[in-house]
Amino acid sequence: MEAVPRMPMIWLDLKEAGEFSFAAAVKQYILKHYGENPDNYSEELKKLDQLRQSAVNVTRDFEGCSTLRKYFGQLHYLQSRIPMGSGEEAAVPVT
């Protein structure tokens, strides 16, 4: 990609994220549809929430972009297993 010139990125203000927790909805869905003990996933959901906190308070550098990409990837993977979109069974209101 040496032929592609580097261009400065457009500066956008960061949005503020409200507090929410999707752990309860995910646990309920796991119990209802997978028949597993949802407490087995408490540690993973806690790590995902910590990643969310890191994404909310992201730095404006390469590390911050990596954190946002990692959080987005985790949410995308989770949504492929648990329907969390607007109006779906495990939906969580996000502001």
Summary of the structure (lengths in Angstrom):
residues: 95
radius of gyration: 16.6
end to end distance: 38.1
largest distance: 53.3
contacts: 179
relative contact order: 0.16
helix: 54%
strand: 0%
